[in-house]
Amino acid sequence: MVWTVLFALLLFSLIIFVHELGHFLSARAFGITVHEFAIGMGPKIFSKEKNGTKYSVRVIPVGGFCSMEGENESSDSDGSFSAKPWYAKLVVLASGALMNIILGFVISLIFVVLSSIQTGIPTTTVDSVMEDSSLYGFLQKGDRIVSVNGQNINIKKDIDFAMQNCDGSECEITIKRDGEYLSSTFKPIITQYTDGTPAYLIGILSATERPTVFNVLHQSFFQTIWMGKLVFVSLGMLIGGKAQLSQISGPVGVVDAMNTQAQTGGFVALLYLAGFISVNIGIMNLLPIPALDGGRIFFVIIEAIRRKPIPPEKEGIVHFIGLVLLMGVMVFATWNDIVRLIGPR
């Protein structure tokens, strides 16, 4: 558990560092004055100034910030964030989340390389069909699954994703065989995952490939896309009432999940979760929620439409309210984590 906590601290520090680095590099590219680039929070351990920017490392190893001129107030300086055109603000604000998604891709790349050494790269090509599958007799070895219920299939995880959206009802599948596209409807095999949730299967075993540069990059890219889709599906389930508020997790729950992954799948499984967390944080930051980058991007878009910015003091009030609400959600999520940890398993 101790090593998992250390890994979690290192991961969150890396995610925050990469996020703030995105803001920093894009701000410098647009000529915005950066007063301080800090890693960590609290009192300073180390600080050095270079070219007008103070670089510091602080005591608490989680958190960080990139302090820019005119970021939260009006400023007439040429290097002010508030004085830059809307498109420059948009890039600077979005670059942090984009860097988190890129980091998720890099982690996924490492995961795919390590996991494929033993098992190969899973494909969307049929290796064999189970006799109890309703597609037995239609599917053949070598068929490549192109879509399920209209959803494009790029990697094997896309098949699982599409099947879960079937809810056990009749599905449609499109395959490619010898250059020809064929379609059929079928009834999924209904079973359960280890946690008791229902699982809907086509009833096939997928072929694997030896890792190459091309298929490793292909797998890593679409796995990152898949992780992003999973974030939106989870949010949709929460909003639609299909997921309970008690399932929301905070940092404690994340560390517990990491510990479980480390015990069951080792370092490689831990890498997969790390990639998902990085992509998750990147996408969540782009949502139009006050206090997050996405909330600030929303105000920049309004500025672009009305051709003048919202007064900083009014925007600041909205972000402050959003920050208070986010802190409340964090406390609630942490409470959920503690209840789950001390409750029966």
N, C-alpha and C positions, 0 to 999 in steps of 0.2 A: 504493500500500500504506500509506503514511504516513497519508493521509486516512482510510483504512479503520480503522486502529488508533485514531485519534482518535475516529472515530465509535463504535467499539466501546467505548472508555473512557467516552464520553459516555452511551451506551446503558446500560451496566452501572451507571454512577453514577445514572442516572435510575431504573432498575429498583429499585436498592437504596434510593434516596431515597423512592420511592413506597411501597415495602414497609414501611420503618420509619415513614413518615408514617401508614400505616394503623394500625400498633400504637400510635403516639403519640396519634392522634385518638380512637381507641376507649378507650385507657387514660384519657385526660382525661375522656371522656364518663362513665366509671364511677367517677370520682373517685380514680383511682390516681395516686399521686405519681410523676412522671417526673423523675429526677435529672438525666439528660443525654440530649439528642437530638443525635447526632453524624453528620456526613456525612464519609466517608473514615475511614481508620485511621492509626495512628501518632501522632507528636507533633502538638499543636494549632497551627494557623496563626492561627485566630481563635476567640474564645470570648466569649459574652455571657450573663449570667444575667437571667432575667425570670420573675417569679411562681414562684420556687423551682425553675425548670428551667434548666439550663445548655445553651445552644445553641452547638455548636462545629463548625468545619470543620478537618479534619486533613490531613496531608501526602499520604498515599497516596489517590488519587482513586477507589479501588474499595473498597467496604465501607461500613460504618456500623452504628450500633446505637441502640437506644432503651432506656436503663437505667431500670428501674422498681423501686420500693421492694418488697422481698419477692419478687422475681422468682425468685431461686435459693436463698432461705433463708426460714425462718419469721420473721414480724414481727408484732407486736401493734398496729402503727400502723393508724389508720383508712384511710390511703391506701395500704395494702399490697396488692400483687397477691395474695399468699397468703391474705389475709383475706377476699377477695371471694368471692361464691357461684360455683359451677361454671359457670353459664351466662355470667357476666361474663368469666371466664377464657377460655371457649371463643370468645367474640366477639373478645376482644383478640388471642388467638393466631391466629385464622383471618383477621383483617382485613388482615394484611400480604399474604398470598397472594391474597386477594380483590382487593386494590388492584392487584396485578400482572396479574391476569386482566382487570380493568377497563382498565388501561393497554394491554394487548394489544388489547382491543376498540377503543380510541381510535386506536391505530396502524393497525389494520386499516381503520378508518373513513377515515383519511387515504389509505391505500393504495387503497381502493376508489374514492374520489373521483378521485384522480389517474389511476389506470389506466383508469377508465371514460370519461374525457374523450375519449380517442382511439378506444377499442374498444367502448364501451358496457358495459352490465351483462350478463354471460352468464346465461342462464336455463336452466330444466329443460324448456323447450319445444322440440320437434323442428322444425328448419328444413328438413332434408333427410335422406334415408336412403341410405347407400351400397349399391350393387347387390350387393356380396359379403356384406352383412349377412344373417344368417338371419332377421331381422325385416323384410326387404324384402318389401313386400306387406301386412304387418300394420300397421306404423307409418305414420302420415300426418303431413304438415306441420300443425303446430298442436297435436299431441298433447302433453299435459304429463305427464312421467314422475313418478309418485307414489311408487313404491317399486321396489327391486331386491332380490330375495332376502329380502323381508320388512323391509328397512331403508328407513325413511322418507327421501325425497329432498326436500331443501329448497333446495339450491343445486347448481350443476353439479359442484362438488368432491365432493359426496356420491355422485354417480354413479361417479366415478373410484374413490372409497373403497370403495364396495360391489362394484365390478367386480374390484378387486384381491383381494377375499376370495373370489371365485368359483374362483380357481386354475385357470381354463380349463375347469371342468366346466359342465354345463348350468345355466342361470340362469333365474329367473322375473322377469318385469317386469309392473308394473301401471301403466296410464296412465289419464288422464282425457280423454275426448273428448266434447264437446257435453254435459257434465254427467253422462256415463255412464262407469263404471269398467270397463275391459277388461284382461284378463290373458293372458299367453302365456309359453311357455318358449322359450329360444333358446340357441344355442351361440355363445360369444364369439369374436370375431376375435382371434387370438393374434399379437402382434408384440413389439417390444422398445423400451424407452426408450434414450436415448443412452448410459446407463451400462451397458447390456447386460442389465438386469433385465427379466423378461417383463412385458408389458402386455396386459391383456384389455379389449377394446373392444366396445361395442354395435354401432358402425358408423353413427353419426349425426353430423350437425353441429347444434349447438344455436343457437337464435335468440338475439339480443341485444336489449336495450332501452335507450332513452335514460335516463340517470340521473335519478332523482327522489329526493326526500327519503325516501319510503317504501322504494323498492327498494334504495337505498344503505344504509339502516339494516338492512333485512332481510338483505342480502348480508353486511354487516359482522358482524352478530350471529351468523349461522349459520356464517360463516367462523371466528369465534372458537371456536364449539362444535366445528367440524371440527378445528381445531388441537388442542383438548383431547383429542378422540378419538384423534388420531394419536399423542399421548404415550402413552396406554394401550396402543395397538396395538404401539408400539415396545417398551414394557416387556414385553408379552406375548410378543413374538417373542424377546426376549433371554432371558426365563425359560424359554420353550419350546424354546430351542436353534436357532430359525430365524435368529437374528442372532448374529454372533460377537462376543466380548468385544473383539476388535481394532477393532470399529467404533465403540466408545465414544469420544466426543470431549470434550476439555476446552476451556479458554479459547483456547488456541492454535488448535485446530481450528475453533472458532467464528469467530475472526478470519479464518482462511483461507477459510472458507465465505462470510463476508461479502465478502471481496475478490473471490471468484469471482462472487458475485451482482452486485457493483458493476460488474465488467468485462462481464458478459453482459447484464444487464438494467438497469444504472444505478441511480439513487437509488430509483426506485419499487420495484424488485426487492429492494433493500436494506431498504426499509421493511417489506415482507412478511416477511422473515426476522426483523427486529427484533420484529414483532408475535408471531411464533411463539415466539421466545426468551422474551419476557415471559410468555406464557401457559404455556410449558413450565416456567419457574421457579416460577410460581404454583402449578401443579398438583403439581410435585415436592415443594414445601414442605408440601403437605397430606398427603403419604403418611406412614403411621405408622412413620417411621424415626427412631430416637433421634437427638437433637441438632437435628432439624428441627422446625418448628412442628407438623407432623403427629404427630411422636413425643410432643410435650408435650400435644397435644390428646388423644392416646390415654390419657395418665395422667389427664387431667381427666375423661374419660368413665368411667374406672375409679373416680375419686373420686365421680362422680355416682351410680354403681351401688352402691358400698359405703358411701356417705354419710359418708365421711371421706377426707382426702387421703393419698396415699402420703408417707411421711417424705421431706422435701426432700433429705436427704443420700443416701438410697437412689436416688431418682430422678436425682440429680446424677451418681451413678456410672454409671448406664445411659447417660445423655446423653454423658458423657465417653468411654465406650467407642464410642458411635456416632460421635462427632466424630473419634476416631482412625481408625475404619474409613472414614469419609467422606474424610478427608485422604489415606488410602491409595488410595482410588478416584480421587481427583483427581490424584495423582502418576501412577497407572497410565494415566489418560486423557491426561495431558500427554505421557507417554512415547509413547503411540500416535500423538498428533498429530505429534510430532517425527519418528517413524519414517516416517509418511506424507509429511511434508514433504521429507525428505532422500532418500526412496526414489524409484524410477522412476515417471513420470507418463505 
